[in-house]
Amino acid sequence: MATSPIIPRPRKDALGARVRVGSGATTRRVLIGAVLLVTALVLVAPLVAIFAEALRHGWGAYASSFAAPDTQYAIWLTLITALVVVPINIGFGIAAAWCIAKFSFPGRNLLVALVELPFSISPIIAGVAYLFVYGAQGLLGPFLEAHDIKIMFAVPGIMLASLFVTAPFVARELIPLMIAQGSEEEEAAVTLGAGGWRILRTVTLPNVRFALLYGAALCNARVMGEFGAVSIVSGNIRGQTNTLPLQIELLYQDNNAVAAFAVATLLTAVALVTLIAKAIIERLDRVREAAH
């Protein structure tokens, strides 16, 4: 005679609430303590070390670290790269998200994979790939050299590599949100006679503006902090193709640790501002959703 399996009853506490794995007070304290310890060692301690080393010789030495012409040029080049790359990637992200979320077509999954591709490729490999295409011995090298067009080891190469590395950031924030929102509002706008650009400006973008801002902030932070791909395509030419991350490496190799940490505080500040912007954007998004 077959017997039915014995199913254990869930444990309950004195108040009748179900006891879950890890819900004990001791377990919670251990987990919270472990998380705080790892956070302190991995995140907080390096941040404190950066600012402590940068200010070790006082504010005067800290300020003088930014007076070097090469450092000032690196700051300028980093800002120019961000000002060019971020708007282009915002436009690309909006276009890619619009196509993927609002339309069904053959190759849609392939387009999603291509948008995600830079996340699965090492930035150094991306830099080498650009070198094989636009370098002097690359696929287009002879043509570029014949027409006196310089891309590798120059500013255009830095911008190309930065564009590739940061291409998915805006699109990844917009695609799931646009898919979740559906296309009913856009279809209603079409029935009222609105054109494509007007629908984009007055219907689609207002609904995704917080995700767009968040993606742009992440893109900007990554552009300013990119090292791997830029180190390959720039050639590390001092005072000509060095962005802030490359300048920090050169200063540290020159045994100028104070200046290296001082310049590093700029990128650290960008990261902290990005986190603050993320928190503000998420809060505004929650307020908007609660209002609706």
N, C-alpha and C positions, 0 to 999 in steps of 0.2 A: 504494500500500500504506500503510495507516494505521500510524502509529508511536505507541507508548505514550508518554505524557508522562514527562519525567524528573523524578523526585521527589528533591529534594536530601536528603542524609543529615544528620541532626542533628549539630552539632559536639559534640565531647567533649574534656574536659581530659585531662591526663596520667594521671589515675587512672581514666579511663573514664567519669566522670560526665558527664551531659549538660549542656552549657553553655546557660544560659538568658539571654534578653535582660535586661540590667541586673545580671547576676550578677558582673561584674568588680569588682575591688577599688576602682578609681577611681570607677566609677559609684555604688557603694554609699556611698563617702565623700561624693560630691557630693550625693546624695539625702539622706543623714542630716544633712549640714551645712545643706542648704536647709530641711529640716523644723525643725531646731533654731533656725535663724535666724528663720523665720516665727513659731515658737512664742514665741521671746524677744520679738519685736517686737509681736505681736498679743495675747499672753496675759500673759507675765511682766512686761513693762515697764508696762502699765497697772496691774497689781496692785501693783507696787512704788511707782508714782507715787501711788496712793491712800493707802497707809499713810505714805509719806514726807511728803505734803502734810498729812495729818491730824496728824502728830506734829512738824511743822516748828517749832511754838512750844512744844514740850514737853508732858509728860503732864498738867500742870495745865490748859493751854488745851484739850487734848483732852477731859479729863473735864468741863470746864465747858461744852463744846458740847452736852452732853446734859442740862444743867440747865434749858434754856429750856422753858417750859410747852408751847409748840407742838410742840417736838420730842418731849417726853415723851408728849403726846397722840398724835402720829403713831406712835410705837412701840406704844402701847397699842392703837390702832385696827388696826394691822397684825397684831398678835398675835391680837386678837379675830376679825378676818377669817379668819385662817388656822385658828383653832380651830373656826370654823363651817364653812368651805368644805371643808377637807380631809376631815373625816369624811363629809360629804355625798357628795363625789366618790368616796370609797372605797366607800360603799354603792352608788352608781351604777355604778362600774366593775365591782364584783363582779356586780351584777345583769345588766349588759349583756354581760359576758364569759360568764356562765353561760348566758344565752339564746343567744348567737351560737355558742358552742363546743359546747354539749350538745344543741341541738335544731335540727332542720331545719324551716323554715316559709316560706311565701311572704313576700317582703319582707325576707328575711335580709340580702341584700346591701345593701338600702336602709338597714337599721339600721346596718350597718357604716359606710356612707357618712355617715350622720348623726353617728355617734360621732366620725368623723374630721373633721367639718365645721369645728370651731373652729381646726384647724391650717391650713386653707386660706383662712380669712377674717382680714383684718387686725384686730387688736384695736380699732383706732379705729373701723372700720366696725361692729364689734359694739357698741361704745359708742353710736354714733349710732343704730343700730337700736333699742337699748333706749330711747334718748331719744324716738324716734318712737312707741314703744308706751306708755311710762309717763310721758313728760314732760307738762307742762301742756297743750301743744297736740297731744299724741299721741293714739293710738287710745283708750287707757283713761284719758287725762288728766282729762276732765270727771268721770268716775265717781269716780276717786281723790280729786279735789279736793272733790267733794260729800260724801264720807265722811271728809274730813280725813285721808287717808292719803298720806304723803309718801314716795316711793321715790327719785326723781331728786334729785340734789344732797343726798343724805342717806346714811346708813350702809347701808340696804337696797339701794340702787342699786349701791354698791361691792361688796357681797356677790354680787349677781346677776351683775354683769359678771365678777367673779372666778370664779364658778361656771362660766360659759360658757367662759371662756378656758382653764381648767384641767380641764375635763370629760374630755378623752380620755386623760390621763396614766396613770391606773390601769388603765383598760380596755385600752389599747394594750400594757401589759406582761402582762396576764393572758390576753388572747384567744389569741395564738399558742401560749402554753404549755398552756392548757387544750385546744386543738385537738390539739396534739402528744400529750398524755397520753391522749386518747380518753375514752370513757365506760364502760369495762369495769368499773372499780372501783365507780362509782356504780350500775351495773346489778346488780352482785353484792350491793351493800348493799340494793337494793330487794328482791331475792329473799330476803334475810334479814329483811325486815320493817321496815327503817329508813324513816322519813319524810323528807320533803324537807329540813326544817331540820336534822335530825340528820345527814343525808348531807353537807349543806353544811359543818357544823361539824366533823365528824369525818373526812371523806374529802377533799372538794374543797379547802377552805382550807388544811389542813396541807400539801397537795401544791404549793400555789402561794404559800406564805407569804413566800418571799424575793422573788418578783416583786411581790407585794402591797406589801411594805415599800419596795422600790425605787420603785414607782410613787407611793406616798404621799410619799416623800422628794422626788421630782421635783415633785409637785403642790404641796407646801409651799413649795419654793423659788420656784416660779413665782408662787404667790399673793403671797408677800412682795415679789417684785420686779416685779409687773405695773405698768405705767405707762400704756400707750395707752388701753385701755378705761376704766380707773379715772379717768384725767384728764378724760374726756368726761362720765361720769355723776356725778362727785363735785362738779364746780363749782369745785374748788380753793379751798374756803373755809378760810382759815387757822384752825387750831385746832378745826375741826369735821369736815371731810371729807378731810383730808390724810393719806394713808398715807406710809410712809417714802420711796418714790421721789418723790412729789410734794413732800414736805418738803425733800428734797435739792435739787430744782430751785428751790424758792423761796429757800432759803438761798444758792444760787449766784447767783441773780438779785439778791439783796440785797447782793452783793459780800462775803459772809461765807464765803469759800472754805474756811477752816479747818474751820468747823462743817459745811459741806457734805461735805467729804471725811471728817470724823470720823463723820458719820452713815452715809456710804457704806461705811465699814469694817464696819458691822453686816451689811449685805446681802452684802458680800464674804465675811464670815465664814460666813454662811448657805450661800453657794455652795461654799465650801471644805469645810464640814461635810458638805454633800450629796455631794460627790465622795468624801470619806473613807467615808461611809456606803455609797456605791455599791460601793467597793472591798471593804469588809468583807462586804457582802451577797453579792457575787459569789464571794468566797472561801468563805464558808459554804455557798453553793450548790454549789460544786465539791466541797467536802468531803462534803456529803450525797450527791452523785452517785457519788463514789468509794466511799463506804461501801456503796452499793447494788450 
